[in-house]
């Protein structure tokens, strides 16, 4: 009886979970730096800087600079030369990490809540005083070149880079995040310093935190430490991005020596702030995802997964909805044996057409429940919450509460899915990237002709 009582006392309904999420507090400093936090009773906290900078802000000659700078950020500052920065983080028992994408660069530290002021000071030192020592640059140059070689063996990543290259050819979104081998060999300290000076500006940054911290203390720490040149700047330093136009086209890299084919097909999707994204995410949840390691077999709720199992169409498939400021890629990626490429493409495009014409309410209900589960999973740990805060402020200008997301998901019905999918998919010219033994992949015009149904 006591065990039952304890379980009931510790349980919270889905609605209660959404209502009990702490409010995200946001303060904008005079410099334009936004300080945002979500307070909780956690003994740890994650504090990070999210910066509006990435490969989209580079030109063909500087492509790779953002990725190079991310590598150099942890290799010492003017205040903490050499490995002193990493050693100081380790002395706190903290975890330090960072990443670069096409539109964002992030640095974050997970530590005990009591060490939050020290963490803020470390992050401020990282972005204001990065040493960029020549010896460290040459050492890191070799490491990055080795990483590029290793990335070439990840065919999924290669396929998505090709997809961006063909979909956004001639624009900055066609650049890879890591840059080219030629650029990495050529970039100098002056190039990296110029990139930092141009892009690491206060109005383009969000200092986000989640965990057992006080927002007021976070703001005070930010005012104390973020005082250098990037934060003395006043005014709007965010450049106007050029529109990256989508092109229906293809890149094929045939290599019959490889055992499996990687195929990615996408149409142009909406940007971050477009409400159609919620409906498209429901559509992707209807399509589902599959891997041969999954259980369920033919009984999976995803019709495409059931077909893949029954007819041995592929090793795995996954839909995606990749958004940027003003555009996006909505599509699917699959890995298959050479002789199954045509059948899998036929079934996947058929599933797209079915979304446009005959989506059912029962499918939508299941997909919405899947999205709600994924949404609540964002509450798992301070790092995910912190990243959510930082990314939201860059993408939307505010942290969108989960209650609002839930309301948007609840409003979706089968008719909305059919209408929105028709808007983005039906009779549109797709972008295609294919790598490996792809002899069986049909001509682009045949694939284009499967983007609509002849209906009498």
Backbone torsions as a table, in degrees:
resi	resn	phi	psi	omega
1	UNK	NA	-41.0	179.4
2	UNK	-64.2	-40.0	179.5
3	UNK	-63.5	-42.0	178.9
4	UNK	-63.2	-42.1	179.3
5	UNK	-61.9	-42.6	-179.7
6	UNK	-63.2	-41.6	-179.8
7	UNK	-64.4	-43.1	-179.0
8	UNK	-65.9	-36.8	-178.7
9	UNK	-69.1	-31.2	-176.8
10	UNK	-88.4	-8.5	-177.0
11	UNK	-85.1	147.3	176.3
12	UNK	-134.0	136.9	178.9
13	UNK	-72.6	166.2	178.8
14	UNK	-59.4	-44.0	-179.4
15	UNK	-64.5	-41.2	178.9
16	UNK	-63.8	-37.8	178.7
17	UNK	-60.2	-44.9	-179.1
18	UNK	-66.2	-37.9	-177.0
19	UNK	-74.1	-26.8	-174.6
20	UNK	-92.5	5.2	178.8
21	UNK	-71.8	129.3	-179.2
22	UNK	-61.0	149.8	178.8
23	UNK	-70.7	142.1	175.4
24	UNK	-83.8	119.9	179.7
25	UNK	-95.4	134.7	-176.7
26	UNK	-128.9	130.8	176.1
27	UNK	-129.0	130.5	177.5
28	UNK	-103.3	120.6	179.9
29	UNK	-77.6	167.9	-178.5
30	UNK	-57.9	-32.1	-178.8
31	UNK	-71.9	-16.6	-175.1
32	UNK	104.0	-8.2	176.8
33	UNK	-66.1	127.1	176.5
34	UNK	-94.2	129.0	179.4
35	UNK	-112.8	119.2	-175.6
36	UNK	-132.3	143.2	-179.4
37	UNK	-153.0	157.0	172.4
38	UNK	-127.2	116.0	-176.4
39	UNK	-87.4	141.9	176.6
40	UNK	-148.0	-177.7	-179.1
41	UNK	-93.5	17.5	-178.4
42	UNK	-67.7	144.4	175.8
43	UNK	-77.5	-10.2	179.6
44	UNK	-119.1	168.7	176.1
45	UNK	-144.7	156.9	171.0
46	UNK	-121.4	126.7	179.0
47	UNK	-123.3	132.8	-177.9
48	UNK	-150.1	163.4	175.3
49	UNK	-111.2	123.8	174.2
50	UNK	-109.3	125.2	-170.5
51	UNK	-121.9	135.5	177.9
52	UNK	-78.5	78.5	-178.2
53	UNK	-157.3	143.5	-179.0
54	UNK	176.4	-168.0	-173.7
55	UNK	-65.9	-21.4	178.7
56	UNK	-68.0	-21.0	-178.9
57	UNK	-92.6	9.6	-179.4
58	UNK	-104.5	161.7	172.2
59	UNK	-107.7	174.0	-176.3
60	UNK	-55.5	-29.8	-178.3
61	UNK	-81.2	-26.9	-177.7
62	UNK	-105.7	3.5	-179.8
63	UNK	-56.7	124.4	-175.9
64	UNK	110.8	-11.0	-177.6
65	UNK	-64.2	-42.5	-178.9
66	UNK	-62.2	-43.4	179.2
67	UNK	-65.2	-39.6	178.9
68	UNK	-64.4	-44.8	179.7
69	UNK	-62.0	-40.9	177.4
70	UNK	-57.4	-42.2	177.8
71	UNK	-63.9	-39.0	-175.5
72	UNK	-77.1	-20.7	-173.7
73	UNK	-59.7	-32.1	-176.9
74	UNK	-95.0	6.4	-174.5
75	UNK	-100.5	23.6	175.7
76	UNK	114.7	148.0	176.1
77	UNK	-122.0	175.9	178.0
78	UNK	-65.4	-26.7	179.9
79	UNK	-88.5	-31.2	-178.6
80	UNK	-127.4	82.0	-174.6
81	UNK	-68.9	158.1	176.2
82	UNK	61.6	-134.4	-177.6
83	UNK	-90.5	10.1	-177.2
84	UNK	-61.6	-33.9	-179.8
85	UNK	-63.1	-50.7	-179.4
86	UNK	-63.7	-37.9	179.7
87	UNK	-65.0	-36.5	179.5
88	UNK	-68.7	-36.8	176.1
89	UNK	-64.6	-43.9	179.6
90	UNK	-64.8	-32.5	179.9
91	UNK	-65.6	-22.5	175.9
92	UNK	-85.4	-5.9	-173.6
93	UNK	69.8	25.3	-174.2
94	UNK	-94.7	168.1	179.1
95	UNK	-118.5	125.3	-176.6
96	UNK	-115.0	136.0	178.1
97	UNK	-155.4	170.5	178.2
98	UNK	-163.5	164.9	176.3
99	UNK	-155.7	161.2	177.5
100	UNK	-128.8	135.8	175.5
101	UNK	-126.3	-167.7	-177.9
102	UNK	-71.6	-26.1	-178.3
103	UNK	-127.4	0.5	-176.4
104	UNK	-140.5	150.2	167.6
105	UNK	-129.6	136.5	-177.0
106	UNK	-136.1	142.8	171.4
107	UNK	-131.9	130.0	-179.0
108	UNK	-145.8	154.4	-178.8
109	UNK	-132.2	130.7	174.7
110	UNK	-104.7	126.4	-174.4
111	UNK	-151.0	178.7	173.4
112	UNK	-66.1	145.9	-175.8
113	UNK	-58.5	-34.6	-178.5
114	UNK	-66.0	-19.6	-177.8
115	UNK	-94.0	9.8	-177.8
116	UNK	-53.9	-47.2	179.6
117	UNK	-57.9	-39.2	178.7
118	UNK	-66.3	-39.3	178.8
119	UNK	-62.9	-42.8	177.9
120	UNK	-61.0	-41.2	178.8
121	UNK	-63.9	-40.1	178.5
122	UNK	-64.4	-43.9	179.9
123	UNK	-65.5	-38.0	178.9
124	UNK	-65.6	-38.5	178.5
125	UNK	-65.6	-37.9	-177.6
126	UNK	-62.0	-44.6	-175.5
127	UNK	-89.3	-19.6	-177.9
128	UNK	-95.2	-26.5	-170.4
129	UNK	-132.1	29.4	-180.0
130	UNK	-56.8	124.9	-170.9
131	UNK	-69.5	-40.0	-176.6
132	UNK	51.0	50.2	179.5
133	UNK	-68.6	140.8	-177.3
134	UNK	-58.3	-42.2	-179.2
135	UNK	-63.6	-39.9	178.1
136	UNK	-69.9	-34.7	178.1
137	UNK	-62.2	-46.0	-179.6
138	UNK	-65.2	-38.0	178.1
139	UNK	-65.3	-43.8	-177.8
140	UNK	-72.5	-29.3	177.7
141	UNK	-58.0	-44.7	178.9
142	UNK	-64.4	-38.4	179.3
143	UNK	-65.2	-42.9	-179.2
144	UNK	-66.1	-41.0	178.2
145	UNK	-61.2	-37.6	176.7
146	UNK	-67.1	-39.0	177.4
147	UNK	-61.9	-40.3	179.9
148	UNK	-61.4	-39.1	177.5
149	UNK	-64.1	-41.5	179.8
150	UNK	-67.7	-36.1	179.3
151	UNK	-65.3	-29.8	178.9
152	UNK	-63.7	-20.7	179.5
153	UNK	-88.5	-8.5	175.9
154	UNK	-91.1	94.7	-171.0
155	UNK	-68.0	-26.5	177.0
156	UNK	-65.0	-45.9	178.5
157	UNK	-65.0	-40.1	178.8
158	UNK	-61.7	-42.1	-179.6
159	UNK	-62.6	-42.4	-179.6
160	UNK	-70.7	-32.9	174.1
161	UNK	-65.1	-41.4	175.9
162	UNK	-63.4	-37.9	180.0
163	UNK	-61.9	-44.9	176.2
164	UNK	-64.3	-39.1	-177.1
165	UNK	-63.9	-37.2	-179.3
166	UNK	-86.0	-35.0	-178.4
167	UNK	-70.5	-35.1	-176.1
168	UNK	-121.5	37.3	-174.5
169	UNK	-58.1	137.2	179.9
170	UNK	81.9	4.3	179.5
171	UNK	-122.6	172.5	-176.5
172	UNK	-70.6	-22.7	177.8
173	UNK	-72.6	-11.9	176.4
174	UNK	-76.7	-16.2	-179.5
175	UNK	-67.3	145.5	169.3
176	UNK	-77.9	155.0	179.1
177	UNK	-65.4	-39.5	-173.3
178	UNK	-79.8	-16.8	-177.8
179	UNK	85.4	176.4	179.8
180	UNK	-92.4	158.9	177.2
181	UNK	-58.9	-41.3	-179.7
182	UNK	-61.7	-42.6	-179.7
183	UNK	-66.9	-42.4	-179.7
184	UNK	-61.6	-36.9	177.7
185	UNK	-69.5	-25.7	-170.8
186	UNK	-99.3	-27.1	-174.7
187	UNK	-59.9	135.1	-177.4
188	UNK	-109.1	173.3	176.5
189	UNK	-59.5	-39.0	179.4
190	UNK	-62.1	-38.3	178.7
191	UNK	-63.8	-44.0	-178.9
192	UNK	-67.8	-42.8	179.4
193	UNK	-63.3	-38.7	178.8
194	UNK	-64.8	-39.1	179.1
195	UNK	-64.4	-45.5	179.2
196	UNK	-61.4	-46.8	-178.6
197	UNK	-62.4	-33.6	-176.0
198	UNK	-81.2	-30.9	-169.3
199	UNK	-114.5	-26.0	-179.1
200	UNK	-85.6	72.4	-179.6
201	UNK	-113.7	148.0	-175.5
202	UNK	-54.5	-45.6	-178.6
203	UNK	-63.7	-14.3	-179.2
204	UNK	-100.4	8.7	-175.3
205	UNK	-119.8	149.8	171.4
206	UNK	-127.8	124.1	171.7
207	UNK	-93.9	107.9	-175.4
208	UNK	-112.0	148.4	179.2
209	UNK	-148.6	148.7	176.3
210	UNK	-146.4	143.0	179.0
211	UNK	128.2	-156.0	-176.1
212	UNK	-82.7	65.7	-177.8
213	UNK	-130.6	162.3	175.8
214	UNK	-101.7	131.9	-179.7
215	UNK	-61.2	-41.0	-179.5
216	UNK	-61.5	-42.4	178.6
217	UNK	-66.3	-35.9	177.7
218	UNK	-63.9	-45.0	178.8
219	UNK	-63.0	-43.5	179.3
220	UNK	-61.4	-42.1	178.7
221	UNK	-64.4	-40.0	179.0
222	UNK	-64.1	-42.5	178.8
223	UNK	-63.6	-33.1	-178.0
224	UNK	-74.5	-39.1	-169.7
225	UNK	-104.7	-29.5	-178.8
226	UNK	-90.0	75.4	-174.3
227	UNK	-127.0	-0.9	-176.8
228	UNK	-75.1	-168.9	-174.4
229	UNK	-54.3	-44.8	-178.5
230	UNK	-63.0	-21.7	-174.5
231	UNK	-107.4	1.1	172.1
232	UNK	-90.1	-11.1	-178.3
233	UNK	-72.8	133.7	176.5
234	UNK	-122.8	138.0	-177.9
235	UNK	119.1	175.4	-176.3
236	UNK	-88.8	113.1	-179.2
237	UNK	-105.1	9.1	-178.8
238	UNK	-82.9	117.9	-178.8
239	UNK	-70.8	155.3	175.5
240	UNK	-79.2	116.7	-178.1
241	UNK	-74.2	139.4	174.5
242	UNK	-74.5	140.6	179.3
243	UNK	-62.6	124.9	178.3
244	UNK	-93.2	99.2	-174.5
245	UNK	-75.4	137.4	179.2
246	UNK	-80.6	140.4	178.9
247	UNK	-127.1	126.1	174.1
248	UNK	-75.0	107.2	-175.0
249	UNK	-161.9	-172.2	-176.1
250	UNK	-147.4	156.5	168.1
251	UNK	-130.7	127.3	177.6
252	UNK	-121.7	125.9	177.6
253	UNK	-119.8	85.5	-175.1
254	UNK	-78.9	129.6	176.6
255	UNK	-146.3	98.6	-175.8
256	UNK	-72.1	-7.9	177.8
257	UNK	-77.7	-17.2	179.8
258	UNK	-80.7	147.0	-175.8
259	UNK	-77.1	-29.9	-173.7
260	UNK	-130.0	151.2	178.1
261	UNK	-98.8	136.7	174.7
262	UNK	-110.4	123.0	-177.7
263	UNK	-126.4	133.5	173.9
264	UNK	-130.6	129.1	178.9
265	UNK	-125.7	133.7	-176.7
266	UNK	-148.3	150.0	169.1
267	UNK	-110.4	170.4	178.6
268	UNK	-74.1	127.8	177.8
269	UNK	-104.8	-179.3	-178.6
270	UNK	-82.6	165.7	174.5
271	UNK	-76.5	177.1	-173.8
272	UNK	-53.3	-47.5	-168.9
273	UNK	-82.7	-3.4	-177.0
274	UNK	-73.7	128.1	-179.5
275	UNK	-64.2	-17.3	177.6
276	UNK	-62.4	-20.5	-179.3
277	UNK	-57.9	-38.3	-179.1
278	UNK	-62.9	-43.6	-179.4
279	UNK	-66.0	-40.7	179.2
280	UNK	-67.1	-33.5	175.7
281	UNK	-67.6	-35.5	173.8
282	UNK	-63.6	-42.6	178.4
283	UNK	-59.9	-43.0	178.5
284	UNK	-65.2	-34.7	177.3
285	UNK	-67.6	-30.5	175.1
286	UNK	-66.9	-44.8	178.1
287	UNK	-61.1	-40.4	179.2
288	UNK	76.8	-173.7	177.2
289	UNK	-138.8	160.6	-174.1
290	UNK	-148.7	145.1	171.6
291	UNK	-146.2	145.6	-177.6
292	UNK	-60.8	-19.8	178.8
293	UNK	-78.8	-11.5	179.8
294	UNK	-71.2	153.8	170.5
295	UNK	-90.3	-177.5	175.4
296	UNK	104.5	-36.7	178.1
297	UNK	55.1	-135.0	-177.2
298	UNK	-69.4	-12.4	-175.7
299	UNK	-87.8	5.7	179.3
300	UNK	-66.6	146.2	-176.9
301	UNK	-69.4	-26.5	177.4
302	UNK	-71.7	121.6	179.8
303	UNK	-63.3	-38.6	-179.7
304	UNK	-67.7	-37.8	176.9
305	UNK	-64.5	-41.0	179.2
306	UNK	-63.1	-40.2	176.6
307	UNK	-65.0	-41.4	-179.6
308	UNK	-60.9	-39.7	179.5
309	UNK	-70.5	-46.9	-174.4
310	UNK	-64.2	-39.0	-174.6
311	UNK	-109.8	8.9	177.7
312	UNK	53.3	52.9	-172.5
313	UNK	-79.8	-33.6	-173.4
314	UNK	-157.3	167.6	173.4
315	UNK	-84.3	-34.3	178.6
316	UNK	-164.2	156.1	169.5
317	UNK	-149.1	155.0	179.7
318	UNK	-155.8	129.4	173.9
319	UNK	-79.8	161.4	178.2
320	UNK	-146.3	154.3	174.3
321	UNK	-138.6	90.3	-175.4
322	UNK	-95.9	116.5	-175.6
323	UNK	-107.2	148.2	172.3
324	UNK	-128.0	-172.4	-174.3
325	UNK	-58.6	-42.0	-172.4
326	UNK	-130.1	5.0	-177.6
327	UNK	-159.1	-176.2	179.1
328	UNK	-171.1	174.1	176.2
329	UNK	-123.5	118.5	177.6
330	UNK	-113.3	117.9	-175.1
331	UNK	-169.9	-159.9	178.8
332	UNK	-143.8	154.8	179.4
333	UNK	-129.8	134.4	176.4
334	UNK	-139.3	157.4	179.5
335	UNK	-121.8	124.9	-175.7
336	UNK	-144.2	166.2	172.3
337	UNK	-68.8	155.3	-176.4
338	UNK	-56.1	-34.9	-175.6
339	UNK	-88.6	2.9	179.7
340	UNK	-111.6	0.9	-174.7
341	UNK	-59.5	-49.9	-176.3
342	UNK	-62.9	-44.6	-178.8
343	UNK	-63.8	-41.0	-178.7
344	UNK	-68.2	-41.1	177.9
345	UNK	-62.7	-41.8	178.7
346	UNK	-60.4	-45.7	-178.8
347	UNK	-69.2	-39.3	-179.2
348	UNK	-66.4	-44.9	177.8
349	UNK	-67.2	-34.1	175.1
350	UNK	-61.9	-36.8	177.6
351	UNK	-67.1	-37.1	174.3
352	UNK	-59.8	-46.7	-179.8
353	UNK	-63.5	-35.9	178.7
354	UNK	-66.3	-37.4	175.6
355	UNK	-60.1	-37.7	-177.6
356	UNK	-74.3	-24.6	-169.9
357	UNK	-119.1	-29.2	-169.8
358	UNK	-145.6	33.7	174.3
359	UNK	-62.9	138.1	-177.8
360	UNK	-105.1	159.7	180.0
361	UNK	-65.1	-35.9	-179.5
362	UNK	-64.7	-37.9	176.9
363	UNK	-64.9	-41.9	-179.8
364	UNK	-64.9	-40.9	178.6
365	UNK	-60.7	-45.6	178.4
366	UNK	-62.8	-42.5	-178.4
367	UNK	-65.2	-38.9	179.9
368	UNK	-65.7	-38.0	177.0
369	UNK	-65.7	-36.4	176.6
370	UNK	-63.1	-43.9	179.7
371	UNK	-65.6	-38.1	178.4
372	UNK	-62.8	-40.4	178.6
373	UNK	-63.7	-43.3	178.1
374	UNK	-65.3	-34.2	-179.3
375	UNK	-67.4	-45.7	179.8
376	UNK	-66.4	-28.5	178.4
377	UNK	-63.1	-17.8	177.5
378	UNK	-67.5	-15.1	-179.9
379	UNK	-83.9	-2.1	-174.0
380	UNK	-81.4	91.9	175.8
381	UNK	97.7	150.9	-176.8
382	UNK	-69.5	-29.3	-177.3
383	UNK	-67.3	-43.6	179.6
384	UNK	-66.3	-39.3	178.3
385	UNK	-64.9	-43.3	-179.7
386	UNK	-62.1	-44.6	178.4
387	UNK	-63.2	-38.6	178.1
388	UNK	-60.6	-43.3	179.9
389	UNK	-64.3	-51.4	-177.4
390	UNK	-60.5	-45.7	-179.0
391	UNK	-66.4	-41.2	-179.4
392	UNK	-61.7	-42.8	-178.6
393	UNK	-66.1	-33.3	176.0
394	UNK	-73.0	-40.6	-175.0
395	UNK	-79.4	-45.4	-171.1
396	UNK	-113.0	-10.9	-176.4
397	UNK	82.1	0.7	178.1
398	UNK	-161.1	162.5	174.2
399	UNK	-86.3	116.7	-179.7
400	UNK	-81.7	120.3	-178.1
401	UNK	-64.2	151.6	179.0
402	UNK	-64.1	-29.9	175.9
403	UNK	-60.4	-38.3	178.1
404	UNK	-69.2	-41.5	176.3
405	UNK	-60.5	-42.7	-179.4
406	UNK	-61.8	-40.6	179.0
407	UNK	-64.2	-39.2	178.7
408	UNK	-65.9	-41.5	178.9
409	UNK	-65.0	-43.5	-178.3
410	UNK	-61.9	-29.6	-177.1
411	UNK	-74.9	-13.2	-177.2
412	UNK	-76.5	134.2	172.8
413	UNK	-130.4	179.2	-174.9
414	UNK	-63.2	-36.8	179.9
415	UNK	-64.4	-40.7	177.9
416	UNK	-62.0	-42.1	179.3
417	UNK	-61.5	-45.6	-179.9
418	UNK	-63.1	-42.7	-177.8
419	UNK	-68.0	-46.0	-177.3
420	UNK	-69.7	-39.7	177.2
421	UNK	-64.3	-38.2	176.6
422	UNK	-63.3	-37.5	-179.9
423	UNK	-61.9	-39.5	-173.7
424	UNK	-100.5	-26.8	-172.1
425	UNK	-106.5	-47.9	-166.2
426	UNK	-65.1	121.9	178.0
427	UNK	60.4	33.5	176.0
428	UNK	-103.0	152.1	177.5
429	UNK	-83.5	118.4	-177.5
430	UNK	-88.0	164.2	168.7
431	UNK	-101.3	139.7	-175.3
432	UNK	-129.2	134.5	171.8
433	UNK	-130.0	132.1	-176.9
434	UNK	-140.3	134.1	-178.1
435	UNK	-133.9	137.6	175.1
436	UNK	109.4	-153.9	-179.1
437	UNK	-78.3	84.8	-169.9
438	UNK	-113.9	27.2	179.9
439	UNK	-56.7	-34.5	-175.6
440	UNK	-78.4	-10.2	179.9
441	UNK	-66.8	124.6	-174.8
442	UNK	-66.3	163.2	176.6
443	UNK	-57.0	150.0	-177.9
444	UNK	-56.1	-38.8	-178.5
445	UNK	-63.5	-33.4	177.3
446	UNK	-69.9	-39.5	177.8
447	UNK	-66.8	-40.4	177.0
448	UNK	-61.5	-37.3	-177.9
449	UNK	-70.0	-17.6	177.6
450	UNK	-87.4	6.7	178.1
451	UNK	-88.1	8.4	172.9
452	UNK	-154.0	160.8	176.5
453	UNK	-111.5	137.1	173.1
454	UNK	-80.6	110.6	-176.0
455	UNK	-115.2	132.5	-178.4
456	UNK	-93.3	NA	NA
